[in-house]
Amino acid sequence: MTDVPGLSERRPPARRRDNKISDFTMLVRVPGDPSAIRVFTAAAAAEAAQYAADTGGTVEDLPE
């Protein structure tokens, strides 16, 4: 494979198969980058806060 300037390989994050949709309690939105949205469980609140800080995003609570 040759390297092309400006292109990079994108891999989706590993799926967490042990979580149900109802387990997710918060969402991190990154302004200007809809593909960077990630959801987190209550147990991963610290990870959500770190991801938001690293990307300039905001943490939003999801409705129950």
C-alpha positions as CSV (number, residue, x, y, z in Angstrom):
1,M,0.0,0.0,0.0
2,T,1.3,3.5,-0.8
3,D,0.9,6.4,1.4
4,V,-1.2,9.2,0.0
5,P,-0.9,12.6,1.7
6,G,-4.1,13.7,3.4
7,L,-5.6,10.2,3.6
8,S,-5.6,7.9,6.6
9,E,-7.0,4.6,7.5
10,R,-10.1,4.9,9.7
11,R,-11.2,2.1,11.9
12,P,-14.4,2.2,13.9
13,P,-14.1,1.7,17.6
14,A,-14.5,-1.8,18.9
15,R,-18.1,-2.5,19.7
16,R,-19.0,-3.2,23.3
17,R,-21.2,-6.2,22.8
18,D,-22.0,-6.5,26.5
19,N,-23.9,-3.1,26.6
20,K,-27.6,-2.7,25.6
21,I,-28.8,0.6,24.2
22,S,-30.7,1.2,27.4
23,D,-27.3,1.1,29.3
24,F,-26.0,4.3,27.6
25,T,-26.6,7.4,29.7
26,M,-24.5,10.1,28.1
27,L,-23.4,11.3,24.7
28,V,-20.3,13.3,23.7
29,R,-20.8,15.6,20.7
30,V,-17.8,17.2,19.0
31,P,-18.7,20.5,17.2
32,G,-18.1,20.3,13.5
33,D,-17.4,16.5,13.5
34,P,-20.6,14.4,13.6
35,S,-18.6,11.2,13.0
36,A,-16.9,11.8,16.4
37,I,-20.1,11.3,18.5
38,R,-19.7,8.6,21.1
39,V,-22.0,7.2,23.8
40,F,-21.0,6.1,27.3
41,T,-22.5,4.3,30.2
42,A,-22.7,5.8,33.7
43,A,-19.8,3.6,34.7
44,A,-17.7,5.3,32.0
45,A,-18.4,8.9,33.0
46,A,-14.8,9.6,33.6
47,E,-13.9,8.3,30.1
48,A,-16.7,10.4,28.6
49,A,-15.3,13.5,30.4
50,Q,-11.8,12.8,29.1
51,Y,-13.0,12.2,25.6
52,A,-14.9,15.5,25.6
53,A,-11.9,17.3,27.0
54,D,-9.6,15.8,24.4
55,T,-11.8,16.6,21.5
56,G,-13.4,19.9,22.6
57,G,-16.7,18.2,22.8
58,T,-19.6,18.4,25.3
59,V,-21.1,15.7,27.5
60,E,-24.9,15.5,27.2
61,D,-27.2,13.3,29.4
62,L,-29.4,11.0,27.4
63,P,-33.1,10.7,28.3
64,E,-34.1,7.7,30.3
